Amino acid sequence: MKNKVLVLFTLALAGCVPSWNPFYTEKDLVFEPALVGTWRPVEAKESSQENWSFTKAGDKHYQLAQTDEEGRKAVFDVRLFKLKEHRFLDLYLTKVEGDSLKVNDWASISLVPAHLLLKVEQIDSALKLAAVSPDWMQTHLKQHPNAIAHRIVSDGNVVLAAGTEELQKFVLAHMDDKEFFGGAMEMKRK
């Protein structure tokens, strides 16, 4: 029970909306060599250990070793994909380092297990990523409960349950909604 509460609490704090299904199909996958490397959030304190280290894991496949500001580590299976002209990352947790109550924040979101969607706004001298806003999703689904298959898991937190095709249509339909994605996190190459 403690783990479930931790996962849901962290999910709300981290600002992500998980999905039980991937956001991509094989035909959507792309590879961008510029993503490979270690990135550090621009706003990170000097004492922070946070970094995002992407390595090539296959033809169109990455592995992300993500360390949070307290040094807790998690490994994700990552796919970069395009829907129309928009680029996204699909993150899926594969390994967690640490005990169950002090797990990496990003890892704890995925303990559902679930896929996380990040919009890629820039990959070059900076990496800018934005997550789907849980507040926007909660509000939208209260007003439009049949907009997409989902489950409310606790305190209004949403887990998407739709298939990949429905997820993609939903994301593309709301790309221009001002609050659909939260503010982008900017990272610089380490």
PAMIBA-448391 format. One record per residue (C-alpha): residue number from 0; residue in three letters; chain; x, y, z. Coordinates in steps of 0.2 Angstrom, whole numbers. Last residue first. Example, Ala and Ser with C-alpha at 12.3 -4.5 7.8 and 13.67 -1.06 7.14 Angstrom:
residues 2
+-----+------+-----+-------+-------+-------+
: seq : type : mol :     u :     v :     w :
+-----+------+-----+-------+-------+-------+
:   1 :  ser :   A :    68 :    -5 :    36 :
:   0 :  ala :   A :    62 :   -22 :    39 :
+-----+------+-----+-------+-------+-------+
***
This chain:
residues 190
+-----+------+-----+-------+-------+-------+
: seq : type : mol :     u :     v :     w :
+-----+------+-----+-------+-------+-------+
: 189 :  lys :   A :   135 :    90 :  -100 :
: 188 :  arg :   A :   124 :    95 :  -114 :
: 187 :  lys :   A :   111 :   108 :  -108 :
: 186 :  met :   A :    93 :   104 :  -102 :
: 185 :  glu :   A :    77 :   114 :  -104 :
: 184 :  met :   A :    61 :   108 :   -95 :
: 183 :  ala :   A :    46 :   113 :  -106 :
: 182 :  gly :   A :    31 :   121 :   -97 :
: 181 :  gly :   A :    16 :   109 :   -96 :
: 180 :  phe :   A :     8 :   101 :  -112 :
: 179 :  phe :   A :   -10 :   102 :  -115 :
: 178 :  glu :   A :   -11 :   120 :  -108 :
: 177 :  lys :   A :   -12 :   130 :  -124 :
: 176 :  asp :   A :   -22 :   118 :  -134 :
: 175 :  asp :   A :   -13 :   117 :  -150 :
: 174 :  met :   A :    -7 :    99 :  -148 :
: 173 :  his :   A :   -25 :    93 :  -143 :
: 172 :  ala :   A :   -31 :    84 :  -158 :
: 171 :  leu :   A :   -14 :    77 :  -161 :
: 170 :  val :   A :   -13 :    70 :  -144 :
: 169 :  phe :   A :   -30 :    62 :  -145 :
: 168 :  lys :   A :   -27 :    54 :  -162 :
: 167 :  gln :   A :   -11 :    47 :  -156 :
: 166 :  leu :   A :   -19 :    40 :  -140 :
: 165 :  glu :   A :   -33 :    32 :  -150 :
: 164 :  glu :   A :   -20 :    23 :  -162 :
: 163 :  thr :   A :   -10 :    17 :  -147 :
: 162 :  gly :   A :   -24 :     9 :  -138 :
: 161 :  ala :   A :   -33 :    19 :  -124 :
: 160 :  ala :   A :   -30 :    16 :  -105 :
: 159 :  leu :   A :   -23 :    33 :  -100 :
: 158 :  val :   A :   -20 :    34 :   -81 :
: 157 :  val :   A :   -27 :    49 :   -73 :
: 156 :  asn :   A :   -25 :    56 :   -55 :
: 155 :  gly :   A :   -41 :    62 :   -48 :
: 154 :  asp :   A :   -36 :    59 :   -30 :
: 153 :  ser :   A :   -33 :    41 :   -34 :
: 152 :  val :   A :   -33 :    30 :   -49 :
: 151 :  ile :   A :   -45 :    38 :   -62 :
: 150 :  arg :   A :   -45 :    26 :   -77 :
: 149 :  his :   A :   -44 :    31 :   -95 :
: 148 :  ala :   A :   -51 :    28 :  -112 :
: 147 :  ile :   A :   -52 :    45 :  -122 :
: 146 :  ala :   A :   -64 :    59 :  -124 :
: 145 :  asn :   A :   -78 :    49 :  -115 :
: 144 :  pro :   A :   -77 :    59 :   -99 :
: 143 :  his :   A :   -77 :    76 :  -108 :
: 142 :  gln :   A :   -79 :    90 :   -95 :
: 141 :  lys :   A :   -71 :    79 :   -81 :
: 140 :  leu :   A :   -59 :    72 :   -94 :
: 139 :  his :   A :   -53 :    90 :   -99 :
: 138 :  thr :   A :   -51 :    95 :   -81 :
: 137 :  gln :   A :   -41 :    80 :   -76 :
: 136 :  met :   A :   -30 :    81 :   -92 :
: 135 :  trp :   A :   -26 :    99 :   -90 :
: 134 :  asp :   A :   -21 :    97 :   -72 :
: 133 :  pro :   A :   -11 :    81 :   -77 :
: 132 :  ser :   A :    -1 :    92 :   -90 :
: 131 :  val :   A :     7 :    81 :  -103 :
: 130 :  ala :   A :    26 :    82 :  -102 :
: 129 :  ala :   A :    37 :    95 :  -110 :
: 128 :  leu :   A :    55 :    92 :  -116 :
: 127 :  lys :   A :    68 :   104 :  -122 :
: 126 :  leu :   A :    86 :    98 :  -126 :
: 125 :  ala :   A :    99 :   112 :  -129 :
: 124 :  ser :   A :   113 :   114 :  -141 :
: 123 :  asp :   A :   103 :   103 :  -153 :
: 122 :  ile :   A :    87 :    94 :  -149 :
: 121 :  gln :   A :    71 :   105 :  -147 :
: 120 :  glu :   A :    53 :   105 :  -142 :
: 119 :  val :   A :    52 :    86 :  -139 :
: 118 :  lys :   A :    35 :    82 :  -132 :
: 117 :  leu :   A :    36 :    69 :  -118 :
: 116 :  leu :   A :    25 :    55 :  -116 :
: 115 :  leu :   A :    26 :    42 :  -102 :
: 114 :  his :   A :    22 :    24 :  -104 :
: 113 :  ala :   A :    16 :    14 :   -89 :
: 112 :  pro :   A :    20 :     1 :   -76 :
: 111 :  val :   A :    12 :     7 :   -63 :
: 110 :  leu :   A :    29 :     9 :   -57 :
: 109 :  ser :   A :    32 :    22 :   -71 :
: 108 :  ile :   A :    29 :    37 :   -60 :
: 107 :  ser :   A :    41 :    30 :   -47 :
: 106 :  ala :   A :    55 :    29 :   -60 :
: 105 :  trp :   A :    54 :    48 :   -64 :
: 104 :  asp :   A :    55 :    52 :   -45 :
: 103 :  asn :   A :    70 :    40 :   -42 :
: 102 :  val :   A :    65 :    27 :   -28 :
: 101 :  lys :   A :    66 :    31 :   -10 :
: 100 :  leu :   A :    52 :    20 :    -4 :
:  99 :  ser :   A :    55 :     5 :   -14 :
:  98 :  asp :   A :    74 :     5 :   -11 :
:  97 :  gly :   A :    86 :    11 :   -23 :
:  96 :  glu :   A :    90 :     8 :   -42 :
:  95 :  val :   A :    76 :     5 :   -53 :
:  94 :  lys :   A :    76 :    -4 :   -70 :
:  93 :  thr :   A :    66 :    -5 :   -86 :
:  92 :  leu :   A :    54 :    10 :   -85 :
:  91 :  tyr :   A :    46 :    15 :  -101 :
:  90 :  leu :   A :    48 :    32 :  -109 :
:  89 :  asp :   A :    40 :    37 :  -126 :
:  88 :  leu :   A :    48 :    53 :  -133 :
:  87 :  phe :   A :    40 :    65 :  -145 :
:  86 :  arg :   A :    43 :    74 :  -161 :
:  85 :  his :   A :    29 :    84 :  -170 :
:  84 :  glu :   A :    29 :    87 :  -189 :
:  83 :  lys :   A :    15 :    73 :  -192 :
:  82 :  leu :   A :    17 :    62 :  -177 :
:  81 :  lys :   A :    35 :    58 :  -175 :
:  80 :  phe :   A :    44 :    46 :  -164 :
:  79 :  leu :   A :    59 :    45 :  -152 :
:  78 :  arg :   A :    58 :    28 :  -142 :
:  77 :  val :   A :    65 :    26 :  -125 :
:  76 :  asp :   A :    68 :    11 :  -113 :
:  75 :  phe :   A :    71 :    18 :   -96 :
:  74 :  val :   A :    84 :    16 :   -83 :
:  73 :  ala :   A :    82 :    23 :   -65 :
:  72 :  lys :   A :    94 :    31 :   -53 :
:  71 :  arg :   A :    93 :    40 :   -36 :
:  70 :  gly :   A :   106 :    54 :   -35 :
:  69 :  glu :   A :    96 :    67 :   -25 :
:  68 :  glu :   A :    93 :    78 :   -40 :
:  67 :  asp :   A :    87 :    63 :   -51 :
:  66 :  thr :   A :    98 :    52 :   -61 :
:  65 :  gln :   A :    91 :    46 :   -78 :
:  64 :  ala :   A :    99 :    32 :   -87 :
:  63 :  leu :   A :    90 :    33 :  -104 :
:  62 :  gln :   A :    91 :    19 :  -117 :
:  61 :  tyr :   A :    88 :    23 :  -135 :
:  60 :  his :   A :    80 :    14 :  -150 :
:  59 :  lys :   A :    78 :    17 :  -168 :
:  58 :  asp :   A :    92 :     6 :  -174 :
:  57 :  gly :   A :    96 :    -1 :  -157 :
:  56 :  ala :   A :   101 :     4 :  -139 :
:  55 :  lys :   A :   109 :    22 :  -143 :
:  54 :  thr :   A :   113 :    30 :  -127 :
:  53 :  phe :   A :   104 :    44 :  -118 :
:  52 :  ser :   A :   110 :    51 :  -101 :
:  51 :  trp :   A :    98 :    62 :   -92 :
:  50 :  asn :   A :   106 :    71 :   -77 :
:  49 :  glu :   A :   101 :    76 :   -59 :
:  48 :  gln :   A :   115 :    76 :   -46 :
:  47 :  ser :   A :   110 :    93 :   -39 :
:  46 :  ser :   A :   123 :   102 :   -29 :
:  45 :  glu :   A :   125 :   116 :   -42 :
:  44 :  lys :   A :   106 :   118 :   -42 :
:  43 :  ala :   A :    97 :   112 :   -58 :
:  42 :  glu :   A :    88 :   126 :   -68 :
:  41 :  val :   A :    97 :   122 :   -84 :
:  40 :  pro :   A :    93 :   103 :   -82 :
:  39 :  arg :   A :   108 :    92 :   -86 :
:  38 :  trp :   A :   110 :    82 :  -102 :
:  37 :  thr :   A :   122 :    67 :  -106 :
:  36 :  gly :   A :   124 :    61 :  -123 :
:  35 :  val :   A :   113 :    54 :  -138 :
:  34 :  leu :   A :    99 :    66 :  -143 :
:  33 :  ala :   A :   109 :    73 :  -157 :
:  32 :  pro :   A :   110 :    56 :  -166 :
:  31 :  glu :   A :    91 :    58 :  -170 :
:  30 :  phe :   A :    82 :    41 :  -174 :
:  29 :  val :   A :    65 :    40 :  -179 :
:  28 :  leu :   A :    50 :    29 :  -175 :
:  27 :  asp :   A :    32 :    32 :  -182 :
:  26 :  lys :   A :    32 :    16 :  -192 :
:  25 :  glu :   A :    35 :     5 :  -177 :
:  24 :  thr :   A :    20 :    12 :  -168 :
:  23 :  tyr :   A :    20 :    25 :  -155 :
:  22 :  phe :   A :    11 :    31 :  -139 :
:  21 :  pro :   A :    14 :    15 :  -130 :
:  20 :  asn :   A :     0 :     7 :  -120 :
:  19 :  trp :   A :    -4 :     8 :  -101 :
:  18 :  ser :   A :    -2 :    27 :  -102 :
:  17 :  pro :   A :     5 :    39 :   -89 :
:  16 :  val :   A :     0 :    57 :   -87 :
:  15 :  cys :   A :    15 :    67 :   -80 :
:  14 :  gly :   A :    17 :    82 :   -68 :
:  13 :  ala :   A :    31 :    76 :   -56 :
:  12 :  leu :   A :    21 :    80 :   -41 :
:  11 :  ala :   A :     5 :    71 :   -46 :
:  10 :  leu :   A :    14 :    55 :   -51 :
:   9 :  thr :   A :    25 :    56 :   -35 :
:   8 :  phe :   A :     9 :    55 :   -25 :
:   7 :  leu :   A :     2 :    41 :   -35 :
:   6 :  val :   A :    18 :    31 :   -34 :
:   5 :  leu :   A :    21 :    34 :   -16 :
:   4 :  val :   A :     3 :    29 :   -12 :
:   3 :  lys :   A :     5 :    13 :   -22 :
:   2 :  asn :   A :    21 :     9 :   -14 :
:   1 :  lys :   A :    14 :    12 :     4 :
:   0 :  met :   A :     0 :     0 :     0 :
+-----+------+-----+-------+-------+-------+
***
